[in-house]
Protein backbone atom coordinates (compact mmCIF):
# COMPACT_ATOMS: atom_id res chain seq x y z
CA UNK A 1 0.00 0.00 0.00
CA UNK A 2 1.40 3.39 -1.02
CA UNK A 3 1.81 6.21 1.47
CA UNK A 4 -0.37 9.31 1.09
CA UNK A 5 2.87 11.30 1.14
CA UNK A 6 4.59 9.33 -1.63
CA UNK A 7 5.79 11.83 -4.22
CA UNK A 8 4.38 14.83 -2.32
CA UNK A 9 6.39 17.77 -1.09
CA UNK A 10 6.22 18.59 2.62
CA UNK A 11 7.38 21.93 4.06
CA UNK A 12 8.07 21.99 7.82
CA UNK A 13 9.09 24.84 10.10
CA UNK A 14 11.35 23.85 12.98
CA UNK A 15 13.37 25.12 15.91
CA UNK A 16 13.47 28.48 17.68
CA UNK A 17 13.90 31.96 16.30
CA UNK A 18 16.12 34.68 17.71
CA UNK A 19 15.15 38.35 17.92
CA UNK A 20 18.22 40.54 18.37
CA UNK A 21 18.45 43.42 20.82
CA UNK A 22 21.99 44.25 19.63
CA UNK A 23 24.76 42.37 17.75
CA UNK A 24 25.49 40.23 20.83
CA UNK A 25 22.20 39.77 22.73
CA UNK A 26 18.93 38.26 21.60
CA UNK A 27 15.67 36.84 22.95
CA UNK A 28 14.86 33.23 22.10
CA UNK A 29 13.30 30.12 23.61
CA UNK A 30 14.47 26.64 24.48
CA UNK A 31 13.18 24.88 21.36
CA UNK A 32 15.71 22.36 20.08
CA UNK A 33 14.12 21.65 16.71
CA UNK A 34 13.71 17.95 17.57
CA UNK A 35 9.99 17.86 16.76
CA UNK A 36 10.39 19.44 13.32
CA UNK A 37 13.30 17.17 12.43
CA UNK A 38 11.41 14.09 13.67
CA UNK A 39 8.47 15.05 11.47
CA UNK A 40 10.87 15.56 8.57
CA UNK A 41 12.44 12.11 9.05
CA UNK A 42 9.01 10.46 9.16
CA UNK A 43 7.71 12.32 6.10
CA UNK A 44 10.87 11.35 4.22
CA UNK A 45 10.44 7.71 5.28
CA UNK A 46 6.89 7.85 3.90
CA UNK A 47 8.22 8.91 0.50
CA UNK A 48 7.85 12.69 0.63
CA UNK A 49 10.27 15.30 -0.63
CA UNK A 50 10.94 17.33 2.51
CA UNK A 51 11.98 20.94 2.99
CA UNK A 52 12.61 22.30 6.50
CA UNK A 53 12.88 25.99 7.36
CA UNK A 54 14.82 25.83 10.61
CA UNK A 55 15.86 28.31 13.23
CA UNK A 56 19.24 27.85 14.93
CA UNK A 57 19.76 24.26 16.09
CA UNK A 58 22.67 21.96 16.90
CA UNK A 59 20.88 18.93 15.45
CA UNK A 60 22.16 16.98 12.48
CA UNK A 61 20.11 17.41 9.32
CA UNK A 62 17.99 14.32 8.60
CA UNK A 63 19.15 12.34 5.57
CA UNK A 64 17.47 13.34 2.33
CA UNK A 65 15.96 16.52 3.78
CA UNK A 66 16.65 20.02 2.40
CA UNK A 67 17.12 22.53 5.23
CA UNK A 68 16.83 26.29 4.81
CA UNK A 69 18.47 27.91 7.87
CA UNK A 70 17.05 31.17 9.24
CA UNK A 71 17.51 33.16 12.43
CA UNK A 72 14.59 35.53 13.01
CA UNK A 73 10.85 35.09 12.85
CA UNK A 74 10.69 37.52 9.92
CA UNK A 75 13.32 35.50 8.03
CA UNK A 76 11.32 32.33 8.71
CA UNK A 77 8.12 33.95 7.46
CA UNK A 78 9.77 35.25 4.29
CA UNK A 79 11.37 31.87 3.49
CA UNK A 80 8.13 29.96 4.09
CA UNK A 81 6.21 32.38 1.86
CA UNK A 82 8.74 31.79 -0.95
CA UNK A 83 8.62 27.98 -0.58
CA UNK A 84 4.92 27.36 0.12
CA UNK A 85 3.88 27.24 -3.54
CA UNK A 86 6.18 24.21 -3.99
CA UNK A 87 4.60 22.32 -1.07
CA UNK A 88 1.60 20.00 -0.97
CA UNK A 89 1.64 19.98 2.84
CA UNK A 90 2.86 22.63 5.30
CA UNK A 91 3.50 21.77 8.95
CA UNK A 92 4.31 24.57 11.40
CA UNK A 93 6.35 23.01 14.22
CA UNK A 94 8.72 25.94 14.92
CA UNK A 95 8.66 27.89 18.15
CA UNK A 96 8.57 31.32 16.51
CA UNK A 97 8.87 34.43 18.65
CA UNK A 98 5.63 36.39 18.64
CA UNK A 99 7.38 39.74 18.82
CA UNK A 100 10.62 41.48 17.92
CA UNK A 101 12.42 44.60 19.14
CA UNK A 102 11.40 47.83 17.41
CA UNK A 103 15.07 48.54 16.68
CA UNK A 104 18.34 46.69 16.97
CA UNK A 105 20.89 48.70 18.94
CA UNK A 106 24.41 49.06 17.62
MMTF fields as JSON, N, C-alpha, C and O atoms, coordinates in Angstrom:
{
  "mmtfVersion": "1.0.0",
  "mmtfProducer": "UNKNOWN",
  "numBonds": 423,
  "numAtoms": 424,
  "numGroups": 106,
  "numChains": 1,
  "numModels": 1,
  "chainsPerModel": [1],
  "groupsPerChain": [106],
  "chainIdList": ["A"],
  "bondAtomList": [4, 2, 8, 6, 12, 10, 16, 14, 20, 18, 24, 22, 28, 26, 32, 30, 36, 34, 40, 38, 44, 42, 48, 46, 52, 50, 56, 54, 60, 58, 64, 62, 68, 66, 72, 70, 76, 74, 80, 78, 84, 82, 88, 86, 92, 90, 96, 94, 100, 98, 104, 102, 108, 106, 112, 110, 116, 114, 120, 118, 124, 122, 128, 126, 132, 130, 136, 134, 140, 138, 144, 142, 148, 146, 152, 150, 156, 154, 160, 158, 164, 162, 168, 166, 172, 170, 176, 174, 180, 178, 184, 182, 188, 186, 192, 190, 196, 194, 200, 198, 204, 202, 208, 206, 212, 210, 216, 214, 220, 218, 224, 222, 228, 226, 232, 230, 236, 234, 240, 238, 244, 242, 248, 246, 252, 250, 256, 254, 260, 258, 264, 262, 268, 266, 272, 270, 276, 274, 280, 278, 284, 282, 288, 286, 292, 290, 296, 294, 300, 298, 304, 302, 308, 306, 312, 310, 316, 314, 320, 318, 324, 322, 328, 326, 332, 330, 336, 334, 340, 338, 344, 342, 348, 346, 352, 350, 356, 354, 360, 358, 364, 362, 368, 366, 372, 370, 376, 374, 380, 378, 384, 382, 388, 386, 392, 390, 396, 394, 400, 398, 404, 402, 408, 406, 412, 410, 416, 414, 420, 418],
  "bondOrderList": [1, 1, 1, 1, 1, 1, 1, 1, 1, 1, 1, 1, 1, 1, 1, 1, 1, 1, 1, 1, 1, 1, 1, 1, 1, 1, 1, 1, 1, 1, 1, 1, 1, 1, 1, 1, 1, 1, 1, 1, 1, 1, 1, 1, 1, 1, 1, 1, 1, 1, 1, 1, 1, 1, 1, 1, 1, 1, 1, 1, 1, 1, 1, 1, 1, 1, 1, 1, 1, 1, 1, 1, 1, 1, 1, 1, 1, 1, 1, 1, 1, 1, 1, 1, 1, 1, 1, 1, 1, 1, 1, 1, 1, 1, 1, 1, 1, 1, 1, 1, 1, 1, 1, 1, 1],
  "groupList": [{"groupName": "UNK", "atomNameList": ["N", "CA", "C", "O"], "elementList": ["N", "C", "C", "O"], "formalChargeList": [0, 0, 0, 0], "bondAtomList": [1, 0, 2, 1, 3, 2], "bondOrderList": [1, 1, 2], "singleLetterCode": "X", "chemCompType": "L-PEPTIDE LINKING"}],
  "groupTypeList": [0, 0, 0, 0, 0, 0, 0, 0, 0, 0, 0, 0, 0, 0, 0, 0, 0, 0, 0, 0, 0, 0, 0, 0, 0, 0, 0, 0, 0, 0, 0, 0, 0, 0, 0, 0, 0, 0, 0, 0, 0, 0, 0, 0, 0, 0, 0, 0, 0, 0, 0, 0, 0, 0, 0, 0, 0, 0, 0, 0, 0, 0, 0, 0, 0, 0, 0, 0, 0, 0, 0, 0, 0, 0, 0, 0, 0, 0, 0, 0, 0, 0, 0, 0, 0, 0, 0, 0, 0, 0, 0, 0, 0, 0, 0, 0, 0, 0, 0, 0, 0, 0, 0, 0, 0, 0],
  "groupIdList": [1, 2, 3, 4, 5, 6, 7, 8, 9, 10, 11, 12, 13, 14, 15, 16, 17, 18, 19, 20, 21, 22, 23, 24, 25, 26, 27, 28, 29, 30, 31, 32, 33, 34, 35, 36, 37, 38, 39, 40, 41, 42, 43, 44, 45, 46, 47, 48, 49, 50, 51, 52, 53, 54, 55, 56, 57, 58, 59, 60, 61, 62, 63, 64, 65, 66, 67, 68, 69, 70, 71, 72, 73, 74, 75, 76, 77, 78, 79, 80, 81, 82, 83, 84, 85, 86, 87, 88, 89, 90, 91, 92, 93, 94, 95, 96, 97, 98, 99, 100, 101, 102, 103, 104, 105, 106],
  "secStructList": [7, 7, 7, 6, 6, 6, 6, 7, 3, 3, 3, 3, 3, 3, 1, 5, 7, 7, 3, 3, 1, 5, 1, 1, 7, 3, 3, 7, 7, 7, 7, 7, 1, 2, 2, 2, 2, 2, 2, 2, 2, 2, 2, 2, 2, 6, 6, 7, 3, 3, 3, 3, 3, 3, 7, 1, 7, 7, 1, 7, 7, 7, 6, 6, 3, 3, 3, 3, 3, 7, 7, 1, 2, 2, 2, 2, 2, 2, 2, 2, 2, 2, 2, 4, 4, 4, 7, 1, 3, 3, 3, 3, 7, 7, 5, 7, 7, 1, 7, 7, 7, 1, 1, 7, 5, 7],
  "xCoordList": [0.832, 0.0, 0.887, 1.807, 0.608, 1.402, 1.031, -0.114, 2.018, 1.812, 1.119, 1.339, 0.287, -0.367, 0.652, 0.354, 1.84, 2.873, 3.824, 4.659, 3.707, 4.589, 4.53, 3.467, 5.703, 5.79, 5.313, 5.377, 4.842, 4.377, 5.555, 6.585, 5.386, 6.394, 5.841, 4.755, 6.614, 6.22, 7.179, 8.398, 6.617, 7.38, 7.117, 5.966, 8.188, 8.067, 8.882, 10.013, 8.303, 9.092, 9.561, 8.861, 10.749, 11.347, 12.257, 12.801, 12.409, 13.374, 12.895, 11.741, 13.792, 13.471, 13.769, 14.326, 13.397, 13.896, 14.581, 14.355, 15.407, 16.116, 15.778, 15.832, 15.431, 15.15, 16.209, 16.262, 17.052, 18.217, 17.873, 17.071, 18.501, 18.453, 19.639, 19.518, 20.774, 21.986, 22.802, 22.344, 23.985, 24.756, 25.133, 25.487, 25.062, 25.487, 24.315, 24.333, 23.295, 22.204, 20.937, 20.655, 20.186, 18.929, 17.985, 18.413, 16.701, 15.675, 15.371, 15.31, 15.183, 14.863, 14.067, 13.567, 13.947, 13.298, 14.112, 15.12, 13.683, 14.473, 14.176, 14.595, 13.474, 13.181, 14.476, 15.403, 14.525, 15.714, 15.582, 16.584, 14.356, 14.119, 13.859, 13.634, 13.886, 13.71, 12.382, 12.34, 11.298, 9.985, 9.95, 9.516, 10.4, 10.392, 11.251, 10.856, 12.429, 13.299, 12.737, 12.911, 12.065, 11.415, 10.301, 10.164, 9.512, 8.466, 9.077, 8.538, 10.196, 10.875, 11.367, 11.204, 11.969, 12.44, 11.277, 11.388, 10.167, 9.01, 8.403, 8.072, 8.254, 7.706, 8.603, 8.116, 9.917, 10.871, 10.741, 10.769, 10.6, 10.441, 9.157, 9.075, 8.162, 6.89, 6.904, 5.877, 8.073, 8.225, 8.074, 8.022, 8.003, 7.85, 9.204, 10.245, 9.15, 10.273, 10.072, 8.969, 11.111, 10.94, 11.868, 13.07, 11.253, 11.981, 11.705, 10.559, 12.76, 12.605, 13.187, 14.341, 12.384, 12.876, 13.144, 12.22, 14.425, 14.817, 15.538, 16.437, 15.112, 15.857, 17.123, 17.352, 17.959, 19.243, 19.086, 18.331, 19.797, 19.765, 21.113, 21.848, 21.429, 22.672, 22.44, 23.366, 21.214, 20.876, 21.441, 21.611, 21.73, 22.159, 20.951, 19.844, 21.175, 20.109, 19.724, 20.594, 18.423, 17.99, 18.38, 18.343, 18.745, 19.149, 18.036, 16.868, 18.407, 17.467, 16.549, 15.601, 16.811, 15.962, 16.721, 17.895, 16.053, 16.65, 16.302, 15.127, 17.334, 17.118, 17.489, 18.524, 16.617, 16.831, 17.009, 16.019, 18.245, 18.471, 18.054, 18.294, 17.436, 17.047, 17.361, 17.675, 17.276, 17.511, 16.268, 15.828, 15.702, 14.591, 13.233, 13.132, 12.204, 10.847, 10.502, 9.833, 10.949, 10.695, 11.384, 10.798, 12.621, 13.323, 12.578, 12.46, 12.073, 11.324, 10.06, 9.761, 9.333, 8.116, 8.409, 7.716, 9.434, 9.772, 10.16, 9.748, 10.947, 11.373, 10.183, 10.052, 9.322, 8.134, 7.24, 6.715, 7.061, 6.214, 6.787, 6.032, 8.118, 8.745, 8.62, 8.521, 8.625, 8.623, 7.228, 7.067, 6.233, 4.92, 4.261, 3.524, 4.497, 3.878, 4.401, 3.742, 5.583, 6.175, 5.712, 6.023, 4.965, 4.598, 3.154, 2.264, 2.942, 1.596, 1.063, -0.146, 1.987, 1.641, 2.581, 3.782, 2.041, 2.857, 2.561, 1.406, 3.633, 3.499, 4.298, 5.501, 3.64, 4.309, 4.667, 3.829, 5.904, 6.347, 7.368, 7.838, 7.717, 8.718, 8.146, 6.938, 9.024, 8.663, 9.078, 10.113, 8.249, 8.567, 8.235, 7.179, 9.14, 8.871, 7.651, 7.476, 6.805, 5.632, 5.84, 4.878, 7.065, 7.38, 8.853, 9.639, 9.215, 10.618, 10.836, 9.883, 12.096, 12.424, 12.132, 12.3, 11.699, 11.396, 12.657, 12.591, 13.788, 15.065, 16.173, 16.122, 17.174, 18.343, 19.417, 19.823, 19.863, 20.886, 22.246, 22.553, 23.043, 24.406, 25.341, 26.528],
  "yCoordList": [-1.171, 0.0, 1.248, 1.362, 2.168, 3.391, 4.394, 4.466, 5.154, 6.212, 7.402, 7.687, 8.093, 9.308, 10.41, 11.358, 10.293, 11.305, 10.952, 11.772, 9.76, 9.328, 10.333, 10.596, 10.893, 11.83, 13.24, 14.106, 13.491, 14.829, 15.621, 15.054, 16.917, 17.773, 18.329, 18.908, 18.142, 18.592, 19.695, 19.535, 20.81, 21.933, 22.005, 22.071, 21.991, 21.987, 23.137, 23.371, 23.866, 24.84, 24.165, 23.322, 24.547, 23.846, 24.768, 25.742, 24.436, 25.117, 26.455, 26.836, 27.169, 28.483, 29.583, 29.327, 30.787, 31.961, 32.847, 32.715, 33.736, 34.683, 36.097, 36.412, 36.942, 38.346, 39.18, 39.231, 39.835, 40.54, 41.878, 42.653, 42.125, 43.416, 44.266, 45.479, 43.615, 44.249, 43.13, 41.988, 43.42, 42.374, 41.168, 40.12, 41.299, 40.227, 39.545, 38.327, 40.308, 39.767, 39.571, 40.327, 38.537, 38.259, 37.549, 36.967, 37.599, 36.839, 35.602, 35.668, 34.48, 33.232, 32.356, 32.834, 31.094, 30.124, 28.837, 28.75, 27.859, 26.636, 25.556, 24.411, 25.89, 24.882, 24.328, 25.078, 23.013, 22.356, 22.069, 21.874, 22.042, 21.647, 20.155, 19.683, 19.41, 17.945, 17.54, 16.61, 18.228, 17.862, 18.044, 17.147, 19.189, 19.441, 18.444, 17.965, 18.125, 17.17, 15.753, 14.977, 15.411, 14.085, 13.983, 12.958, 15.033, 15.046, 14.935, 14.244, 15.613, 15.558, 14.149, 13.665, 13.488, 12.11, 11.185, 10.357, 11.333, 10.46, 10.732, 9.793, 11.987, 12.325, 11.778, 11.27, 11.882, 11.346, 9.826, 9.265, 9.163, 7.709, 7.27, 6.156, 8.149, 7.847, 8.242, 8.173, 8.656, 8.915, 10.353, 10.622, 11.287, 12.692, 13.339, 12.918, 14.371, 15.298, 16.276, 16.791, 16.541, 17.33, 18.541, 18.442, 19.691, 20.942, 21.401, 21.392, 21.801, 22.303, 23.706, 23.931, 24.642, 25.987, 25.961, 25.877, 26.034, 25.826, 27.012, 27.597, 27.355, 28.307, 27.641, 26.466, 28.373, 27.849, 26.572, 26.543, 25.535, 24.264, 23.575, 23.798, 22.738, 21.964, 20.561, 19.751, 20.267, 18.929, 18.655, 19.566, 17.387, 16.976, 16.976, 16.611, 17.381, 17.406, 15.975, 15.155, 15.668, 14.321, 13.998, 14.872, 12.765, 12.336, 12.591, 12.305, 13.13, 13.337, 14.529, 14.689, 15.366, 16.519, 17.797, 17.94, 18.719, 20.016, 21.014, 21.279, 21.574, 22.53, 23.932, 24.145, 24.879, 26.29, 26.981, 27.221, 27.306, 27.909, 29.383, 30.129, 29.779, 31.169, 31.491, 30.597, 32.766, 33.16, 33.786, 33.35, 34.791, 35.534, 35.022, 34.289, 35.432, 35.09, 35.673, 35.021, 36.891, 37.52, 36.75, 36.552, 36.316, 35.504, 34.195, 33.751, 33.574, 32.331, 32.576, 31.81, 33.621, 33.955, 34.173, 33.633, 34.963, 35.248, 33.984, 33.799, 33.111, 31.875, 30.952, 30.379, 30.807, 29.959, 30.498, 29.719, 31.797, 32.384, 32.112, 31.921, 32.093, 31.792, 30.311, 29.971, 29.433, 27.984, 27.359, 26.282, 27.995, 27.363, 26.926, 25.94, 27.62, 27.244, 25.902, 25.242, 25.497, 24.212, 23.053, 21.9, 23.343, 22.316, 21.864, 22.663, 20.568, 19.996, 20.035, 20.103, 19.993, 19.975, 20.939, 20.95, 21.747, 22.634, 22.312, 22.292, 22.059, 21.77, 22.824, 22.967, 23.553, 24.573, 24.028, 24.014, 23.58, 23.014, 23.913, 23.576, 25.048, 25.936, 26.683, 26.902, 27.063, 27.894, 29.327, 29.817, 29.978, 31.316, 32.375, 32.334, 33.312, 34.426, 35.196, 35.377, 35.649, 36.392, 37.887, 38.649, 38.321, 39.743, 39.922, 38.979, 41.141, 41.484, 42.911, 43.675, 43.264, 44.601, 45.603, 45.291, 46.789, 47.832, 48.245, 48.608, 48.186, 48.541, 47.706, 47.345, 47.405, 46.694, 47.733, 48.502, 47.745, 48.701, 48.319, 47.141, 49.324, 49.057, 48.781, 48.535],
  "zCoordList": [0.0, 0.0, 0.0, 0.81, -0.901, -1.02, 0.066, 0.511, 0.473, 1.466, 0.817, -0.36, 1.579, 1.086, 0.804, 0.077, 1.368, 1.144, 0.0, -0.383, -0.54, -1.626, -2.777, -3.339, -3.115, -4.224, -3.921, -4.794, -2.726, -2.324, -1.756, -1.39, -1.693, -1.087, 0.218, 0.256, 1.289, 2.624, 3.068, 3.002, 3.518, 4.063, 5.559, 5.988, 6.355, 7.817, 8.38, 7.952, 9.351, 10.102, 11.389, 11.951, 11.846, 12.98, 13.779, 13.258, 15.057, 15.905, 16.434, 16.234, 17.116, 17.676, 16.664, 15.597, 17.008, 16.297, 17.324, 18.527, 16.844, 17.708, 17.264, 16.075, 18.217, 17.923, 18.627, 19.855, 17.83, 18.365, 19.009, 18.49, 20.151, 20.824, 20.35, 20.176, 20.147, 19.632, 18.973, 18.945, 18.448, 17.752, 18.608, 18.069, 19.938, 20.833, 21.529, 21.706, 21.928, 22.734, 21.905, 20.975, 22.269, 21.595, 22.546, 23.543, 22.231, 22.949, 22.115, 20.888, 22.789, 22.103, 23.05, 24.069, 22.728, 23.611, 23.581, 22.88, 24.328, 24.485, 23.446, 23.618, 22.392, 21.364, 20.778, 20.471, 20.629, 20.081, 18.587, 17.9, 18.087, 16.709, 16.547, 15.432, 17.647, 17.569, 16.935, 16.13, 17.291, 16.755, 15.238, 14.516, 14.759, 13.321, 12.564, 11.501, 13.103, 12.429, 12.49, 11.551, 13.588, 13.675, 12.638, 11.97, 12.503, 11.474, 10.082, 9.217, 9.868, 8.575, 8.265, 7.145, 9.255, 9.047, 8.689, 7.784, 9.404, 9.155, 7.787, 7.062, 7.427, 6.104, 5.002, 3.992, 5.199, 4.216, 4.128, 3.033, 5.262, 5.282, 4.58, 4.062, 4.566, 3.897, 2.426, 1.751, 1.927, 0.499, 0.055, -1.146, 0.994, 0.626, 0.329, 0.833, -0.505, -0.631, 0.518, 0.701, 1.288, 2.51, 2.512, 2.264, 2.804, 2.993, 4.425, 4.875, 5.138, 6.503, 6.576, 6.209, 7.05, 7.361, 8.855, 9.665, 9.211, 10.608, 11.209, 10.606, 12.43, 13.229, 13.723, 13.437, 14.465, 14.931, 15.764, 16.737, 15.375, 16.087, 15.959, 14.997, 16.934, 16.902, 16.352, 16.314, 15.926, 15.449, 14.066, 13.256, 13.81, 12.482, 11.543, 11.939, 10.323, 9.321, 8.964, 8.671, 8.985, 8.604, 7.154, 6.288, 6.905, 5.567, 4.562, 4.827, 3.412, 2.331, 2.496, 1.727, 3.483, 3.781, 3.427, 3.768, 2.748, 2.397, 3.491, 3.747, 4.141, 5.226, 4.759, 4.128, 5.086, 4.811, 6.165, 6.857, 6.56, 7.873, 7.904, 6.954, 8.995, 9.238, 10.693, 11.478, 11.048, 12.432, 13.056, 14.12, 12.416, 13.013, 12.531, 11.547, 13.253, 12.847, 11.492, 10.691, 11.223, 9.924, 8.8, 7.736, 9.03, 8.03, 7.784, 6.642, 8.86, 8.71, 7.881, 6.965, 8.195, 7.457, 5.976, 5.113, 5.688, 4.292, 3.538, 2.392, 4.162, 3.492, 3.249, 2.167, 4.241, 4.087, 2.974, 2.179, 2.904, 1.859, 0.47, -0.483, 0.349, -0.946, -1.32, -2.499, -0.311, -0.584, -0.633, -1.205, -0.058, 0.122, -1.179, -1.182, -2.27, -3.543, -4.049, -4.851, -3.583, -3.993, -3.129, -3.427, -2.05, -1.072, -1.233, -1.526, -1.037, -0.973, 0.446, 0.665, 1.423, 2.839, 3.555, 3.285, 4.467, 5.302, 6.763, 7.188, 7.527, 8.954, 9.718, 9.502, 10.6, 11.402, 12.773, 13.674, 12.939, 14.216, 14.917, 16.004, 14.314, 14.916, 16.113, 16.21, 17.01, 18.153, 17.817, 18.27, 17.017, 16.509, 17.554, 18.183, 17.726, 18.646, 18.142, 16.937, 19.078, 18.636, 18.712, 18.614, 18.884, 18.82, 18.502, 18.584, 18.138, 17.919, 18.422, 18.575, 18.677, 19.141, 18.025, 16.846, 18.395, 17.408, 16.643, 15.468, 17.316, 16.682, 17.293, 18.469, 16.482, 16.97, 17.28, 16.408, 18.51, 18.944, 18.379, 18.195, 18.111, 17.623, 18.778, 18.565]
}
